[in-house]
Amino acid sequence: MDLKSQINIEKLPRHIAIIMDGNGRWAKQHGKPRVFGHRNGVTAVRETTEAAAELGVEYLTLYAFSTENWNRPKLEVSALMRLLVDTLHKEIETLNKNDIRLQAIGDITKLPGSTYKALLEGIENTKDNKRMTLVLALNYSSKWEIMEASRRLAQQVEAGVLRPEEIDEEIFAGALNTSGMPDPELLIRTSGETRLSNFLLWQVAYAELYFTPIFWPDFRKENFYTAIIDFQQRERRFGKISEQLVQ
Ligand code: FPP
C-alpha cells in the first residue's frame, strides 16, 4: 500500500512545523558550496508545501532563517536572502494557483530591504487564499518573540488597558507572532539533529517531535507522509491517562 493512503485524513495535524536542516552537509556530500544545498532545499520546500496542501493541512510553518543565522559567513547570508527573493518572486503564482496564503513570523523588518519587500508583496498578493497557510519563519527567534509579547502586554498594563491578573494563556498566545494560528501538533526536524533551536518554544508545548536523518534537500513527499503516519500512531494524552481519552 502506498504511504499516502495510510494517512487518516480525519486525524491530520492542523499545523505542522518544520526545522529544515542539513543543507550545508548535503552540499558538502556532493562536493559543492553550501549555497548549492540551499538552492536544492527549495525543491524540498515546494514538495512539502504541495504535499501538505493536497492532504488538507491548514498551517505549514518552515524555519527558513533564524536570528542566529546572521552569524554565518556574509556570502552565505546574502546568497540565502537572494534565494528567498527569487523563490518568492517565482512561486507566488504557484501559491495563488493552489489557493495558499503566505504569512511570516519573526523580526522581518530587519531583513534586507529587497527580501522584506518581496515578502510583503507575497503576503499581500496571497492574503485571500483559503486552502492552506504557509508560514515562513524569517529572522525568527522564539525567545525574542516571547520577550516582545511580554513587552507589548506590559505596555498595555502601563497604559491601563490590561490588568496583570487578566493575563492568561489565551491573552499571552494572542500577543505572539503566531496569534490566531493553532499550535503545531507535529514538529519535524531533518538532518539527524535533535534540538529545538529556539523555534516556537511556547507553541510546541504539546507537539509530537519527529526527527529524521534525511538532509533537507532530499526531503520528499514520501518522507512527509512517513512523519504524519508516525504522528498518527502515537497516543496524544495531554497529561491525561489512556483510559480518559475519548476514542
Ligand atoms: C538549514 O541547513 C537551512 C537553512 C538555514 C536555510 C533554509 C532555507 C531554504 C531551504 C531556502 C528557503 C526558501 C524558502 C522559500 C523558504 P544548514 O545550512 O543549517 O545545514 P547544515 O546544518 O548542514 O550546515
Boltz pocket constraint, residues with backbone or C-beta under 6 A from the ligand:
constraints:
  - pocket:
      binder: B
      contacts: [[A, 20], [A, 21], [A, 22], [A, 23], [A, 24], [A, 25], [A, 26], [A, 37], [A, 38], [A, 41], [A, 42], [A, 45], [A, 62], [A, 63], [A, 64], [A, 65], [A, 66], [A, 69], [A, 83], [A, 84], [A, 87], [A, 88], [A, 136], [A, 191], [A, 216]]
      max_distance: 6.0
